[in-house]
Amino acid sequence: MVNQGQLRVGLIGCGYQGRLLAQAIEKVSALRVTACADPIEKAAADVAALSGTRNTFASAGELLRRSEVDAVLIATPHHVLHEIALEAIDTGKHVMAEKPIAINEQQAAGIEKAVAGTSICFMAGYSLRFFAAHRQVHDLLAAGVVGEIQAVTAGMGARPFSGWGADPAAGGGALLFLGSHLVDTVLWCVNDEPTEVYADVRRRTDTGADETSSFQVRFAGGAVAQCLVTQAAGQWFDFVSLYGRQGSISLVSRQWLQCEIAVVSGVIPEYGQPSTIRPLFTDHPLMMMLVPELEEFSAAIQENRQPAITATDGKQVLRVLDAVVVSGRTGGPVQVG
């Protein structure tokens, strides 16, 4: 039963990420899953049972036509995120779509246009922004801990993908899976307009999906970011280091469970000497990202405001990733912005 004041949520896509979202919603008092959709009947039924509902559907269209929901969460393969988001927006539903929200900038711009001038809340699901360690780095940067950012190094990697994650036609590959998170983190931290991308992209010989990409992003204010993303790593890794005129700050995350922030600052006395911060885990690391992400989504709906991560933010990430692909193909720099 949905309590008064709770938002009724339709969960579209009941695979790995959909199940995690359903588990996170159980910890968010403002939300309740009331319908699930997935072409695999058992997947939809299992997540529905987890959420205490019997309303299951074989497609997003059926859920949108036949169930009463206030908002939808879309956790599908990348190549259908865009079309489902547009269908949900057309029916007046609030939407949170998993990153990268679409497979290119043009599709993301279509979502941006669809919600413009409406009261619909659309949120891009970049959950890493809500991870405690990432938020701490961002907050310190906002406080001026390094001064004017001049250079960035960042990387993210994982074991080789399988299933649709290895299929370029479904939006598989390291760039859309991992590179979207990485680029969003860099853009969020640097807070400046990217102007040029120069990339080298290596593809898998079996599937043709991008495997390892290294790329440089130049920003309007002069900062330069060197980035690496790969699906050829032995284990998960995630790092970002930012260097400014007054200091530096680095975050290294290993297997989600080990995070360290190294910081030194000529501006903030507390970090005048090199310091190491180890954020505490009070819950499962994935829940520590997804729960505050969903709380922000529900708060934005209830307060009738833009969410922390908009369709425009998602479009900006895909603009950079599109340029990575073009530069990797042509061998030259690509202007963006």
Secondary structure, DSSP 8 states (H G I E B T S, - for coil): ---TT-EEEEEE--SHHHHHHHHHHTT-TTEEEEEEE-SSHHHHHHHHHHHT---EESSHHHHHHHS--SEEEE-S-HHHHHHHHHHHHHTT-EEEEETTSSSSHHHHHHHHHHHTTSS--EEEE-GGGGSHHHHHHHHHHHTTSS-SEEEEEEEEE-S---GGGG-GGGT-SHIIIIIHHHHHHHHHHH-S-EEEEEEEEEE-TTT--EEEEEEEEEETTS-EEEEEEES--SS-EEEEEEEETTEEEEEEEETTTEEEEEEEESS-GGGSS-EEE----SS-HHHHHHHHHHHHHHHHHHTTS--SS-HHHHHHHHHHHHHHHHHHHHSS-EE--
